[in-house]
Amino acid sequence: MNDQLLRQFITSIISPTEAEWNDFRHRLTEVHFRKGEKLVLRGKPCTALFFVQEGIARHYFLDNKKQEITTWFSQPGTLATDYGAFTMRMTAQFGVQAVTDIQAWKITFTHLQELYDQYKNWERLGRLINQYYLYWLIERNNAMYIKTARQRYDEFCDQQGHLFNYVPLKHLATYLGITIETLSRLRSGAY
């Protein structure tokens, strides 16, 4: 599998030396998941971080009614894991499931910590990715309380509308914090 997309992702954040890149690349494993397979299992230790090369994954949890609520989509060029559980060495509260077939690069927590300990550049990468995820989490949380269903839907269509071609509507509805009926009305223009 070609690592060009991964290299673009990394070098958009840090500038590793060739030796640092080679050490990092040596620690990666190429993995494949079929549609419906789980990358991260809820209730199990979360020991790996995935970089999605091809395909789409959804991140979800079960609410108090045991309904799956989708919180995030990992697409080519992004990361997939239960990030909190991975970084804090905890049991996964979120599941990550392949919506389509996925090709990804996998790195274990142990290998990533070794890179952090050995190279300042990789430690910086981890810090900057953490900052990004914190920012995204705050923005997403605010949107769920501040924006209307119409605003969230329109923003989703502008930024990730292509997901309508791959993701079941029930998952898109929970991601947007609306019922499937509201999603249908928004799509038809009746809302």
C-alpha positions in Angstrom: 0.0 0.0 0.0 1.3 3.4 -0.9 2.2 5.7 2.1 2.0 9.0 0.2 -1.3 10.1 1.8 0.1 9.3 5.2 3.3 11.2 4.5 1.2 14.2 3.3 -0.8 14.1 6.6 2.4 13.9 8.7 4.3 16.6 6.8 1.4 19.0 7.0 2.0 19.0 10.8 5.7 18.3 11.3 8.8 17.9 9.2 10.5 14.6 10.1 14.0 13.8 9.0 14.3 10.8 6.6 15.6 8.7 9.5 12.6 9.7 11.7 10.3 8.9 8.9 11.9 5.5 8.3 11.8 4.6 12.0 8.1 5.6 12.1 7.3 3.7 8.8 9.0 0.6 10.1 6.6 0.5 13.1 3.5 0.6 11.0 1.4 -2.4 9.9 -0.8 -2.4 6.8 -4.4 -3.6 7.8 -7.6 -4.1 5.9 -11.2 -4.2 7.2 -14.3 -5.3 5.4 -17.5 -3.3 5.5 -19.2 -3.9 8.9 -16.0 -5.0 10.7 -14.9 -3.3 13.9 -11.6 -1.4 14.0 -12.2 -0.7 17.7 -14.4 -2.8 20.0 -16.4 -1.1 22.7 -15.5 -2.5 26.2 -12.1 -3.8 25.1 -8.7 -2.2 25.5 -7.9 0.3 22.8 -4.3 -0.3 21.8 -4.0 0.9 18.2 -4.4 4.1 16.2 -5.3 3.8 12.5 -4.6 6.1 9.6 -7.3 5.6 7.0 -5.8 5.2 3.5 -9.0 4.2 1.7 -12.6 3.9 3.0 -14.8 5.3 5.7 -15.3 4.4 9.3 -17.8 5.6 11.8 -17.3 6.2 15.5 -20.2 5.5 17.8 -21.4 4.8 21.3 -24.6 3.4 22.8 -26.9 5.8 24.6 -28.9 4.9 27.7 -31.5 3.3 25.5 -28.9 1.1 23.8 -29.2 3.1 20.6 -26.1 3.6 18.5 -25.1 7.3 18.2 -22.6 8.2 15.6 -20.1 10.9 16.6 -17.5 11.0 13.9 -16.5 9.8 10.5 -12.9 8.8 9.6 -12.2 9.2 5.9 -9.1 8.9 3.8 -6.3 11.0 5.2 -7.7 11.0 8.8 -7.2 9.0 12.0 -9.5 6.3 13.5 -9.6 5.1 17.1 -11.3 5.8 20.4 -8.8 8.6 20.9 -9.5 9.2 24.6 -9.2 5.4 25.3 -6.1 5.1 23.1 -4.2 8.0 24.7 -5.2 7.3 28.3 -4.8 3.5 28.0 -8.4 2.8 28.9 -11.2 0.5 27.8 -12.9 1.8 24.6 -16.2 3.6 25.2 -16.6 4.2 21.5 -16.7 1.6 18.8 -15.2 2.2 15.4 -16.8 0.3 12.5 -16.0 0.2 8.8 -18.8 1.7 6.7 -17.0 0.7 3.6 -14.0 -1.6 3.0 -11.0 0.1 4.6 -7.3 0.0 4.0 -5.3 1.6 6.8 -2.0 1.9 8.5 -1.9 0.8 12.1 0.5 1.8 14.9 0.3 0.4 18.5 0.3 2.6 21.6 3.7 1.1 22.5 5.3 1.9 19.2 3.9 5.4 19.3 5.3 6.0 22.8 8.7 4.7 21.7 8.7 7.3 19.0 7.6 10.0 21.4 10.4 9.1 23.8 13.0 8.9 21.0 12.1 11.9 18.8 11.0 15.4 19.7 9.3 15.7 16.3 7.0 12.8 17.0 6.2 14.0 20.4 5.3 17.4 18.8 3.1 15.6 16.3 1.2 13.9 19.1 0.7 17.2 21.0 -0.5 19.0 17.8 -2.9 16.2 17.0 -4.3 16.3 20.5 -4.8 20.1 20.2 -6.7 19.5 16.9 -9.0 16.9 18.4 -9.7 19.0 21.5 -10.6 21.9 19.2 -12.8 19.7 17.0 -14.6 18.3 20.1 -15.4 21.7 21.4 -16.6 22.9 18.1 -18.8 19.8 17.6 -20.2 20.1 21.1 -21.0 23.7 20.6 -22.7 23.0 17.3 -25.0 20.5 18.9 -26.3 23.1 21.4 -26.0 26.4 19.5 -26.9 25.5 15.9 -30.3 24.5 14.6 -30.9 21.2 12.9 -31.1 23.0 9.6 -27.7 24.7 10.2 -26.1 21.4 11.2 -27.5 19.7 8.1 -26.5 22.5 5.7 -22.9 22.6 7.2 -22.7 18.8 6.9 -23.8 18.9 3.3 -21.2 21.6 2.5 -18.4 19.8 4.2 -19.2 16.1 4.0 -22.2 15.7 1.7 -20.4 12.9 -0.2 -21.1 10.7 2.8 -24.7 10.4 1.8 -23.4 8.0 -0.9 -21.9 5.6 1.6 -23.3 6.0 5.1 -26.8 4.7 6.0 -29.2 7.6 6.8 -29.8 6.3 10.4 -26.1 6.9 11.2 -26.1 10.3 9.5 -29.2 11.3 11.5 -27.6 10.4 14.8 -24.4 12.2 13.8 -26.5 15.3 13.2 -28.4 14.9 16.5 -31.8 14.5 14.7 -34.3 11.8 14.0 -34.4 10.1 10.7 -37.7 11.7 10.0 -36.2 15.1 10.5 -33.4 14.2 8.2 -35.8 13.1 5.5 -37.7 16.4 5.8 -34.4 18.4 5.6 -33.4 16.4 2.5 -36.7 17.0 0.8 -36.8 20.7 1.7 -39.9 20.3 3.8 -38.3 21.4 7.0 
